[in-house]
Amino acid sequence: MEVIISSKPLIAMLFALTGAILVSLSGKNPNIREAWSVAAASCMFGIIVSMVPAILDGNILKYQVFDILPGLSLTFRADAFSMIFALIASFLWIFAAFYSMGYMRSLEEHAQTRFNACFALSLFGAMGVAFADNLFTLYLFYEVVSICTYPLVAHHQDKEGYSGARKYIVYLTTTAKGLLLPAMILIYVLTGSLDFTDNIHTGIFPADVNSSLIIILYICCLLGFAKNGIMPVHNWLPGAMVAPTPVSALLHAVAVVKVGVFATTRIMLYIFGSDMMSSLGLGTATAYFVSFTIIMASVIALTKDNLKARLAYSTVSQLSYIILGVAMLTPSGMSGGLIHIANHAFSKITLFFCAGAIFVASGKKTISEMSGLGRTMPFTFGAFGIASLSMIGVPPVAGFVTKWKLLVGAMEMDAHAIVFLLVLLSSTLLNAAYFAPVTYQAFMGKHPGNEQFDGIKEAPLSMLIPLLTAAVFSVIIGIWPDFMMNFVNLVTK
């Protein structure tokens, strides 16, 4: 493994920041404004792709901006782990930029310039988390994401919007400052550094550190990253559904929640290390803890008639698959957890894109109102069906790879294997129970046959093409998962 000094991680981030500035300056010309969003997203993705050969050769790209204290600096790195998140987030930003254009214009939403600028700033923060070389840098950009997404959640500027945004910012900043910040300070005092290790097995703690203290620090980090959606710090996520659908897609697929699970698993592997987690029983305890979230969130999703609310609780459940896989501390389990960062992103962004397209085309928000609507909007509901199969774990869609790896990972465990096998099988049945009826009722349900459906057709192409493309990619990465698995294998080897 060779460390190469390169500014590419920083340059990739700066494209998003530059895009936000240019969008803000072009507010009077919507076409130019949205062109800057697409250009920034494309350039960021291009820079990240250019780093792929060096990373696949086993190298790490680093760039230090400045030192603060000994062992404490603002430094960025691109390694195999960061590329799993960075590639997916930057690629899907291109989809989201086109989709947002169609959604916001179709509904004639206000403050579209602010919306697009904050969208770009959120990706700037997300890339900062992806490329963070240490816990300090990660924490800094984790907070950037929280602040920049607040205006997006509160976009409608009504009572409901402000209430959801307030819950969003209170949950995320309170946990980060009340749990994560003290833990970060104490970790620095104990180790003299916040730099991530290059070996996921060893961690950074000296052997003589009190084990009880390490357990407390671990719990603070696990709950401090509330963007990971673990119960009981999950309630901000359904509350944030008051935001426009492109924001929901950003929250649930591209940036916010992925920042949460990425940061959580980065800390698990690169601060605490798999050996220490195993010796202290932290892996098994975490697996049990998130298993509760997986099952309970799925049960709650079954009760929701509002489509976005059902998708929100699905996200709460699906995020914990990622943490569960890593917490298993088995090769296949960790692989299944990490590959789900990509698999979930494509499938969940498709689902939210479909929800937005349904609302724009028909004004329908609740599942009970969508009976027979699939025959009017076949492409949208077809894409929804494909993405649903991925969430359930049906081959050949991407989610099958996740479920297969997690099931094998559970069987690799010396103990508790039967418990986690039952959790995964039960959650799969629950996934089918709350996803399958949506598509079934849309295509096979009784059409109302009244004026409610008169004139309804597919959403504009600027929305339809991104959602169909994302659905196709869900199938492609399910059939050919090797590209992303190359990065996963470099992490877990």
BAVO-477199 format. One line per field, with one value per residue (C-alpha): chain; residue number from 1; x, y, z; residue in one letter. Coordinates in steps of 0.001 Angstrom, whole numbers. Layout:
BEGIN
cadena	A  ...;
num	NUM  ...;
px	X  ...;
py	Y  ...;
pz	Z  ...;
residuo	A  ...;
***
This chain:
BEGIN
cadena	A  A  A  A  A  A  A  A  A  A  A  A  A  A  A  A  A  A  A  A  A  A  A  A  A  A  A  A  A  A  A  A  A  A  A  A  A  A  A  A  A  A  A  A  A  A  A  A  A  A  A  A  A  A  A  A  A  A  A  A  A  A  A  A  A  A  A  A  A  A  A  A  A  A  A  A  A  A  A  A  A  A  A  A  A  A  A  A  A  A  A  A  A  A  A  A  A  A  A  A  A  A  A  A  A  A  A  A  A  A  A  A  A  A  A  A  A  A  A  A  A  A  A  A  A  A  A  A  A  A  A  A  A  A  A  A  A  A  A  A  A  A  A  A  A  A  A  A  A  A  A  A  A  A  A  A  A  A  A  A  A  A  A  A  A  A  A  A  A  A  A  A  A  A  A  A  A  A  A  A  A  A  A  A  A  A  A  A  A  A  A  A  A  A  A  A  A  A  A  A  A  A  A  A  A  A  A  A  A  A  A  A  A  A  A  A  A  A  A  A  A  A  A  A  A  A  A  A  A  A  A  A  A  A  A  A  A  A  A  A  A  A  A  A  A  A  A  A  A  A  A  A  A  A  A  A  A  A  A  A  A  A  A  A  A  A  A  A  A  A  A  A  A  A  A  A  A  A  A  A  A  A  A  A  A  A  A  A  A  A  A  A  A  A  A  A  A  A  A  A  A  A  A  A  A  A  A  A  A  A  A  A  A  A  A  A  A  A  A  A  A  A  A  A  A  A  A  A  A  A  A  A  A  A  A  A  A  A  A  A  A  A  A  A  A  A  A  A  A  A  A  A  A  A  A  A  A  A  A  A  A  A  A  A  A  A  A  A  A  A  A  A  A  A  A  A  A  A  A  A  A  A  A  A  A  A  A  A  A  A  A  A  A  A  A  A  A  A  A  A  A  A  A  A  A  A  A  A  A  A  A  A  A  A  A  A  A  A  A  A  A  A  A  A  A  A  A  A  A  A  A  A  A  A  A  A  A  A  A  A  A  A  A  A  A  A  A  A  A  A  A  A  A  A  A  A  A  A  A  A  A  A  A  A  A  A  A  A  A  A  A  A  A  A  A  A  A  A  A  A  A  A  A  A  A  A  A  A  A  A  A  A  A;
num	1  2  3  4  5  6  7  8  9  10  11  12  13  14  15  16  17  18  19  20  21  22  23  24  25  26  27  28  29  30  31  32  33  34  35  36  37  38  39  40  41  42  43  44  45  46  47  48  49  50  51  52  53  54  55  56  57  58  59  60  61  62  63  64  65  66  67  68  69  70  71  72  73  74  75  76  77  78  79  80  81  82  83  84  85  86  87  88  89  90  91  92  93  94  95  96  97  98  99  100  101  102  103  104  105  106  107  108  109  110  111  112  113  114  115  116  117  118  119  120  121  122  123  124  125  126  127  128  129  130  131  132  133  134  135  136  137  138  139  140  141  142  143  144  145  146  147  148  149  150  151  152  153  154  155  156  157  158  159  160  161  162  163  164  165  166  167  168  169  170  171  172  173  174  175  176  177  178  179  180  181  182  183  184  185  186  187  188  189  190  191  192  193  194  195  196  197  198  199  200  201  202  203  204  205  206  207  208  209  210  211  212  213  214  215  216  217  218  219  220  221  222  223  224  225  226  227  228  229  230  231  232  233  234  235  236  237  238  239  240  241  242  243  244  245  246  247  248  249  250  251  252  253  254  255  256  257  258  259  260  261  262  263  264  265  266  267  268  269  270  271  272  273  274  275  276  277  278  279  280  281  282  283  284  285  286  287  288  289  290  291  292  293  294  295  296  297  298  299  300  301  302  303  304  305  306  307  308  309  310  311  312  313  314  315  316  317  318  319  320  321  322  323  324  325  326  327  328  329  330  331  332  333  334  335  336  337  338  339  340  341  342  343  344  345  346  347  348  349  350  351  352  353  354  355  356  357  358  359  360  361  362  363  364  365  366  367  368  369  370  371  372  373  374  375  376  377  378  379  380  381  382  383  384  385  386  387  388  389  390  391  392  393  394  395  396  397  398  399  400  401  402  403  404  405  406  407  408  409  410  411  412  413  414  415  416  417  418  419  420  421  422  423  424  425  426  427  428  429  430  431  432  433  434  435  436  437  438  439  440  441  442  443  444  445  446  447  448  449  450  451  452  453  454  455  456  457  458  459  460  461  462  463  464  465  466  467  468  469  470  471  472  473  474  475  476  477  478  479  480  481  482  483  484  485  486  487  488  489  490  491  492  493;
px	0  1423  295  254  28  -2828  -5264  -7922  -10163  -10198  -10747  -13763  -15295  -14579  -16569  -19677  -18822  -18139  -21408  -23318  -21746  -22446  -26026  -26549  -25195  -27394  -30744  -32273  -31688  -33128  -31579  -28068  -28663  -29563  -26799  -24298  -25767  -25403  -21910  -20725  -22131  -20542  -17143  -17147  -17976  -15262  -12589  -13646  -13597  -10066  -8949  -10282  -7165  -4847  -7259  -7790  -3998  -4193  -2983  -4307  -4516  -3970  -3946  -3344  -4777  -3344  -2351  -4259  -2458  -81  -2162  -5042  -5373  -7748  -6757  -8499  -7917  -9320  -9165  -11267  -13761  -14333  -14727  -17738  -19658  -18066  -18660  -22309  -23144  -21459  -23010  -26518  -26186  -26272  -29591  -30950  -29993  -32070  -34934  -35077  -35331  -38458  -40022  -39482  -40534  -43603  -44880  -43670  -41924  -40602  -36945  -35534  -32155  -31783  -32907  -30267  -27507  -28226  -28407  -24871  -23616  -25020  -22977  -19933  -20421  -21071  -17854  -15999  -17230  -16360  -12809  -12103  -8750  -9526  -12385  -12027  -12421  -15293  -17083  -16621  -18230  -20869  -22083  -21847  -24322  -26724  -26661  -26910  -29837  -31915  -33199  -34096  -36225  -37880  -38282  -42053  -41735  -45078  -45927  -45395  -42116  -40659  -41763  -40080  -36943  -36753  -36973  -34363  -31780  -32385  -31915  -28806  -26950  -27852  -26566  -23454  -22552  -23792  -22372  -19985  -17994  -17117  -16211  -13947  -12153  -11618  -10359  -7777  -6720  -6343  -4564  -2953  -4478  -7779  -6306  -7995  -5860  -4940  -5759  -9388  -8386  -6147  -7927  -6071  -6418  -3379  -3658  -3715  -6862  -9657  -12146  -15181  -14127  -13805  -17319  -18728  -16918  -18246  -21846  -21434  -20185  -22909  -25729  -23914  -24120  -27928  -28035  -27608  -31289  -30828  -33703  -34293  -32562  -34435  -37526  -36029  -36056  -39821  -40347  -38145  -40603  -42289  -39516  -39942  -39409  -35975  -34863  -36307  -34277  -31186  -31877  -32583  -30350  -27550  -26205  -27652  -28415  -25473  -23271  -24634  -23987  -20705  -19436  -20653  -18973  -15822  -15520  -16287  -13526  -10941  -11066  -12100  -11038  -12603  -10253  -11184  -14873  -14723  -12786  -15162  -18296  -19202  -19884  -22475  -24099  -24376  -25826  -28574  -29220  -29687  -31673  -34396  -34407  -34584  -37680  -39526  -39089  -40429  -43453  -44156  -43772  -46619  -48970  -48249  -50620  -48636  -46128  -43241  -43805  -43652  -40456  -39021  -39465  -38122  -34974  -34694  -34768  -32498  -29782  -29352  -28524  -25301  -24381  -25531  -23244  -20193  -21070  -21056  -17261  -17231  -15820  -19134  -21098  -18885  -18996  -22799  -23038  -20656  -22041  -25494  -24294  -24394  -27278  -29631  -28726  -29810  -32968  -34131  -33526  -35636  -38467  -38457  -38170  -41264  -43129  -42354  -43389  -46692  -47368  -46478  -48564  -51587  -51384  -51629  -49671  -51351  -51137  -54883  -55448  -53171  -55292  -55219  -52868  -50143  -52144  -52023  -48350  -46800  -43189  -43197  -44811  -42683  -39563  -41091  -41641  -38033  -36666  -39064  -37683  -34223  -35341  -36925  -33784  -35070  -32522  -31242  -31758  -29014  -30549  -30184  -26397  -26770  -29135  -27020  -23822  -25522  -27024  -23639  -22041  -24529  -23709  -19992  -20532  -19428  -22497  -25798  -25999  -29571  -30761  -29452  -30616  -34122  -33813  -32814  -35489  -38195  -37245  -37318  -40895  -41810  -40157  -42362  -45432  -45122  -43667  -45479  -49022  -48064  -47148  -49837  -52627  -51289  -51449  -54108  -56298  -59692  -59514  -61886  -63163  -64039  -62774  -60044  -57823  -58867  -55912  -53271  -50190  -46531  -44445  -42196  -39262  -36812  -38236  -39082  -35663  -33668  -35997  -35955  -32174  -31718  -33998  -31947  -28751  -30309  -30532  -27101  -25244  -27228  -26135  -22597  -21638  -17912  -16938  -18154  -17133  -13529  -13524  -15360  -12808  -9933  -11516  -12250  -9164;
py	0  3345  6775  9246  12994  14188  17095  15226  14500  18210  19222  16889  18588  22060  21366  21054  24232  26109  24770  26162  29601  29655  28500  31347  33873  32591  32725  35067  32576  29135  27326  28524  27894  24253  23828  24743  22020  19381  20597  20571  17080  15759  17305  15964  12480  12719  13634  10788  8305  9462  8243  4718  3121  4282  3086  -308  -703  -534  3054  5846  9421  12055  15815  17800  21314  22428  21254  22346  20434  17482  14549  16860  18254  19003  16229  14382  10865  8677  4971  1951  2608  6256  5407  3163  6200  8908  7178  6462  9880  11846  9696  9944  13703  13898  12004  14156  17392  16491  15118  18196  20398  18597  18337  21921  23457  21245  22305  25902  25728  28919  29579  27222  28994  28483  24886  24091  25917  24052  20800  21406  22434  19210  17229  19320  18246  14631  14459  15984  13098  10546  11829  12642  11294  11653  11947  15727  16304  13848  15589  19015  18015  15889  19133  20942  18421  19014  22792  22848  20425  22326  24870  21963  20265  23605  24496  25005  27490  26512  25219  21587  22366  24304  21616  18842  20914  21811  18154  17348  19885  19316  15553  15742  18607  17633  14095  15260  17877  16041  12586  12653  15800  14758  11281  12767  14941  11996  9779  12455  12662  8870  8283  11616  11378  11250  9811  6761  3632  1932  -1496  -2198  -4872  -2938  359  3290  2657  1611  -1780  -302  1843  854  -1376  155  3581  2257  796  4150  5957  3449  3930  7710  7400  4931  7169  10429  9794  10072  10323  6525  6255  3753  3638  5550  8480  7858  10036  12986  10920  10389  13959  15257  13861  17270  18327  18221  14736  15485  16384  13115  11314  13256  12457  8762  7682  10053  12121  12464  8948  7559  10086  8621  4960  5714  7668  4991  2127  4198  4696  1044  -208  2598  3929  954  -1854  -5274  -7033  -4749  -4855  -8637  -8944  -6546  -8044  -4754  -6355  -8821  -6206  -3768  -6469  -7201  -3491  -2693  -5890  -4353  -1333  -3547  -5387  -2565  -52  -2637  -3272  466  799  -1699  686  3748  4651  7729  6479  8706  7767  4072  4668  6630  3765  1400  3542  3337  -451  -742  1499  -917  -3692  -1820  -1553  -5115  -6500  -4651  -5551  -9260  -8887  -11775  -11344  -11941  -9950  -6900  -7247  -7395  -4361  -2232  -3175  -2179  1438  1261  -1169  705  4063  3155  1367  3915  6924  5157  4677  8323  9512  7409  8854  12360  11509  10098  13273  15598  13639  12823  14707  11369  10865  7875  4257  3760  6404  4652  1626  1144  4099  1800  1296  5071  5442  2061  3245  4896  1973  -501  1234  1249  -2503  -3138  -1062  -2791  -6176  -4882  -3814  -7238  -8993  -10743  -11710  -10349  -6877  -5310  -5991  -9738  -9390  -7652  -10252  -13142  -11750  -10961  -14446  -16039  -13637  -14704  -18354  -17568  -16431  -18829  -18061  -16213  -17264  -18540  -15268  -13099  -15551  -15234  -11431  -11300  -13748  -12026  -8594  -9905  -11110  -7753  -5959  -7966  -7263  -3478  -3111  -5711  -4362  -948  -2286  -4979  -2526  -41  -2552  -5023  -2890  -1611  1611  4221  5007  8582  12063  11666  9853  11837  13463  11742  10681  10024  12762  14955  13242  15175  13146  9919  9350  9633  7262  4691  4934  4475  1413  -56  488  -1383  -4392  -3888  -3752  -6782  -8831  -7421  -6397  -6910  -3268  -2093  -5379  -4631  -1721  -3748  -6560  -4115  -2927  -6361  -8280;
pz	0  -1059  121  -2781  -2232  -4446  -4314  -6321  -3294  -2448  -6084  -6310  -3275  -4604  -7770  -5601  -3699  -6947  -8372  -5384  -5880  -9622  -9079  -6598  -9083  -11929  -10212  -12785  -15597  -14680  -17642  -16823  -13107  -13655  -16220  -13498  -11248  -13946  -14873  -11245  -10693  -13894  -13155  -9611  -10857  -13518  -10965  -8678  -11563  -12414  -8963  -9490  -11104  -8307  -5608  -7248  -7263  -3468  -3049  -822  -2096  612  804  3987  4034  7396  10875  13967  16729  16695  15428  14495  10985  8141  5765  2978  1696  -1029  -281  -1226  1566  643  -3036  -2336  -1109  -3259  -6597  -5866  -4383  -7175  -9911  -8480  -8088  -11887  -11895  -9070  -10858  -13928  -11853  -9617  -12689  -13868  -10411  -9266  -12584  -12972  -9559  -10029  -6653  -5086  -4112  -6749  -6704  -2961  -3410  -6048  -4171  -920  -2861  -4145  -700  728  -1770  -838  2771  1826  -198  2744  4894  2211  1826  5497  6655  10351  12803  13101  9351  9225  12125  10526  7232  8956  10522  7163  5751  8662  8257  4452  4299  6865  4272  1993  4633  5522  1833  1845  4703  6238  9703  8708  6959  9869  12328  10321  9809  13484  14482  11829  12990  16723  16475  14322  15981  19549  19163  17315  19917  22995  22227  19292  20097  23703  22466  19799  22359  24703  21879  21066  24722  24951  21640  20709  17242  15391  12178  10721  10723  7449  8951  9803  12306  14677  15417  17012  20759  22823  24502  28021  27574  29966  28134  29877  28630  25087  25275  26422  23613  21109  22252  22024  18453  17432  18691  17956  14217  14284  10493  10530  11500  14329  16783  19050  17253  13990  14347  12466  9284  8799  10003  7191  4601  4501  2116  -1691  -3124  -4653  -1121  168  -2475  -1375  2295  1815  -1031  -1943  910  4389  5601  3651  5448  8688  7942  6178  9186  11600  9766  9168  12929  13664  11386  11266  14856  17004  14644  14159  16630  19524  18627  18656  21928  23736  22219  20553  17179  18463  20722  17802  15568  18086  18592  14902  14334  16487  14168  11078  12300  14058  11224  8767  10972  11197  7403  7008  8797  6606  3797  2768  192  1280  4934  4031  2094  5031  7476  4839  4811  8609  8295  5264  6727  9605  7124  6437  10115  10806  8104  9408  13014  12128  11707  9217  5685  3906  6461  6097  2301  2347  4585  2555  -864  396  461  -3337  -3780  -1491  -3049  -6584  -5478  -2920  -5157  -7798  -5293  -4222  -7814  -8572  -5585  -6832  -10394  -9147  -7175  -10057  -12566  -10405  -7126  -5260  -2047  -424  -1557  -1186  -3896  -6420  -7251  -11028  -11521  -12878  -16058  -16573  -15524  -16494  -16751  -13337  -11543  -13509  -12212  -8726  -9002  -10041  -7167  -4763  -5826  -4976  -1495  -972  -2221  -5345  -8049  -10341  -8830  -6682  -3279  -3816  -3615  -253  1197  -51  1426  4741  4986  4282  6767  9451  8813  9192  12773  15515  17604  17231  13563  13819  15377  12552  9899  11343  11444  7785  6654  8706  7412  3844  4337  5845  2898  543  2676  2461  -1055  -3173  -2566  -3956  -7391  -7356  -6582  -9135  -11988  -10856  -8601  -9654  -11612  -10132  -13589  -12746  -13399  -10732  -13256  -16339  -18070  -15909  -17834  -17121  -15493  -17710  -19384  -17196  -14297  -16101  -17696  -14417  -12557  -15370  -15675  -11927  -12059  -14903  -12931  -10005  -12292  -13864  -10538  -9401  -12407  -12521  -8967  -9557  -10038  -6635  -5021  -6008  -3547  -894  -1184  -743  2506  3957  2899;
residuo	M  E  V  I  I  S  S  K  P  L  I  A  M  L  F  A  L  T  G  A  I  L  V  S  L  S  G  K  N  P  N  I  R  E  A  W  S  V  A  A  A  S  C  M  F  G  I  I  V  S  M  V  P  A  I  L  D  G  N  I  L  K  Y  Q  V  F  D  I  L  P  G  L  S  L  T  F  R  A  D  A  F  S  M  I  F  A  L  I  A  S  F  L  W  I  F  A  A  F  Y  S  M  G  Y  M  R  S  L  E  E  H  A  Q  T  R  F  N  A  C  F  A  L  S  L  F  G  A  M  G  V  A  F  A  D  N  L  F  T  L  Y  L  F  Y  E  V  V  S  I  C  T  Y  P  L  V  A  H  H  Q  D  K  E  G  Y  S  G  A  R  K  Y  I  V  Y  L  T  T  T  A  K  G  L  L  L  P  A  M  I  L  I  Y  V  L  T  G  S  L  D  F  T  D  N  I  H  T  G  I  F  P  A  D  V  N  S  S  L  I  I  I  L  Y  I  C  C  L  L  G  F  A  K  N  G  I  M  P  V  H  N  W  L  P  G  A  M  V  A  P  T  P  V  S  A  L  L  H  A  V  A  V  V  K  V  G  V  F  A  T  T  R  I  M  L  Y  I  F  G  S  D  M  M  S  S  L  G  L  G  T  A  T  A  Y  F  V  S  F  T  I  I  M  A  S  V  I  A  L  T  K  D  N  L  K  A  R  L  A  Y  S  T  V  S  Q  L  S  Y  I  I  L  G  V  A  M  L  T  P  S  G  M  S  G  G  L  I  H  I  A  N  H  A  F  S  K  I  T  L  F  F  C  A  G  A  I  F  V  A  S  G  K  K  T  I  S  E  M  S  G  L  G  R  T  M  P  F  T  F  G  A  F  G  I  A  S  L  S  M  I  G  V  P  P  V  A  G  F  V  T  K  W  K  L  L  V  G  A  M  E  M  D  A  H  A  I  V  F  L  L  V  L  L  S  S  T  L  L  N  A  A  Y  F  A  P  V  T  Y  Q  A  F  M  G  K  H  P  G  N  E  Q  F  D  G  I  K  E  A  P  L  S  M  L  I  P  L  L  T  A  A  V  F  S  V  I  I  G  I  W  P  D  F  M  M  N  F  V  N  L  V  T  K;
***
